[in-house]
Every structure is written in C-alpha cells, then in structure tokens.
Amino acid sequence: MEHAPILVQRISPTGGRRVLIRIRGVDTVLGVAFSDADLIEFLRRIEIPDPDELVLGDSEVIAWQGGQPHRYE
C-alpha cells in the first residue's frame, strides 16, 4: 500500500529501517527502527492509539517498502 500514512522504508545497508509518517502530504522522519519494538515506541511517542496492534496486527495503515514486513536486517 503506497499511500499508507506510516511508511517503513527498505532495510538500510547498515541495518534498520527508517520510519516516516505522512500527514497532509508531508513526510516526517520518526527514527530508524531496528525491531518492531522500536516501531511501536515511535508510534507511542506521537500518541498513535494502540501502536502495538497496528504494528503486530499488520494494519493497512503501515506500508512496508522493499522486503518483508517485520524484518530489520
């Protein structure tokens, strides 16, 4: 899903995936996640309701770009 508001980019050569949130067409980097726990924490910090359900439940709100979801290296 390309137009999801939360984008988890492809794995970087050094490991981890950059996480962005898209609001009104503007991308904001939340950080680099090295695990689902990191991704959940980024979403918790910006007060997304039930971030663990979004991440672990494979929500359509999250787009995993390049590679398999939940893989960070």
N, C-alpha and C positions, 0 to 999 in steps of 0.2 A: 504494500500500500504506500504509494509515493506521497500522498497528501496528509498523512497522519501528523498530528501536532507534535509528537515526540519522535525524534529521529535518533537511532543508534547507528552510527556510521560503521563502515567496514573496519576490521581489525588493523591497527597500525603495525608497521614493521617491528616496533619495539614492544608490542602487546597493548592491550586495552582498546577501547572503542570510545570515540568522542560522542557525547550525548548533547543533543540540541533540542530546544523547544521552539516551535514556530507559533508565534502569536501575531495575527494580522499581517502575515507575510514576512515578518521579521524573525530571523533565526537568532537565538541567544544560546551560547555555549554554557551548559551546566557543569561540565567537567569531563574527565576521562574515567570511564568505568573499567575496572578490572574484574568485576564479578556482578552477578545480579544484585548482591547486597549493596554495592556501590550505586547502582542504578536506582534501587529503591530509596537509598538515602538522599540522592539528588532530588528525587521527586517529593520526598517527605519535606525537605528543606524549603521547597517552593509551595508547600501546603496543598499538594495534589491529594485528594481523598483516596484512601485505600491503595497506596502505591504498591504494596506487595501483591495485591490482587491483580493490578494492571500488569505488572511485570511477570509474575508467575502464572497468571491465567492466560497469557498470550493474547492480550487485548488488541483490537484493531486500532487502538489509539497510538500504538507504538509501531513504528516501521523499522525493521532490522534491515540495514543495507549491506549487501556484499557478505556472503557467508551465512552460516546457520545462526539462528537466534540462540541466545544464552551461551555463546562461545566467545571467549575474550582473548584467546591466543592461538 
